[in-house]
C-alpha cells in the first residue's frame, strides 16, 4: 500500500513540461496515424446532409465564409466536405465572406477542392466574390441588389460577365445558403436578414462554442440542421465519405482522455498527501 501511495504522490509532482510532451505526442500520433474511432451521427448533422442532398441538381448555392485562422481547425473540415457534397451533386457555388479573413479561407479551400480536386471552371461552376466590409449591412445590401455590392469577383472579373451569375441579382435568386460561421457576423445574421425574410433554405456549420446561440433557429425550423464543431465536421464527412475531421477527432479524443486522466491522478495525489499530513 505504501508503494502505491508513493507512486500516486509522484504522479502529482510530475514536471509540467513532461505533461505537455505527453499531450503533444497524444495529439501528433493520431494525426499521423489515424485510429479510426467510431463516429456516431447526430440528428442535426444528418439534417444538414439531407438538406444539401435534396438541393435540385444544377442549383446555385451561396456559401459564406465567416471564420479565420484561429477557428480554421473546426470550420475548414466542414467547408471541404460541404464543397465535395455540392460538387458531387453538380451544384454551382458562389462564395463570399463577411469576415476579412474569410476571403483567404475561402480562397484556399476553393483552390484545393474546386480547382485541383474537381478541375472545375471559374465563373461557370464556381466563383469567389470575396469580402466586403459592412457586416450584416452586406447581407441587407445583396438582398436588394447584389451587383451594387459585388461588381467584380476576387480576380477582378466583372460579375456581369460571369455565366454563373446569370439570373443572380439579389440574395433571393440563390437556391440555398450555407453559412460557415465562427461568430458575428455569421449564421444568425443570415437567418435574420436573408433566409427567414425571403424563405431561402439554409444550413450552417459553426464552432462548438456558438452552438447554443444558433440552436434555437434550428429548433424553430429556420435553419436545416447544424454542424456543431469538430465532432459535427467528423460526422458530416462520415456521411459524405470524404474529409479531414475524423483524424482531428481521434487526436482530440485521445488528448481529452489524457487530460482527464492527469486531473484524476493529480487529485488523488493531493488527497494522499493531505491524508499523510493529517495522520
Secondary structure, DSSP 8 states (H G I E B T S, - for coil): -HHHHHHHHHHHT--HHHHHHHHHHHHHHHHHS---------HHHHHHHHHHHTS-TT-EEEEEEE--GGGHHHHHHHHHHHHHHHHHTT-EEEEEESSHHHHHHHHHHHIIIIIIIT---BTTTEEEEEE-SSTHHHHHHHHH-HHHH-SB-TT--BGGG-GGGTT--SGGG-SEEEEEESSSSSHHHHIIIIIHHHT--EEEEE-GGGHHHHHHHHHTTSS---EEHHHHHHHHHHHHT--SHHHHHHHHHHHHHHHHHHHHHHHHHHHHHHHHHH-
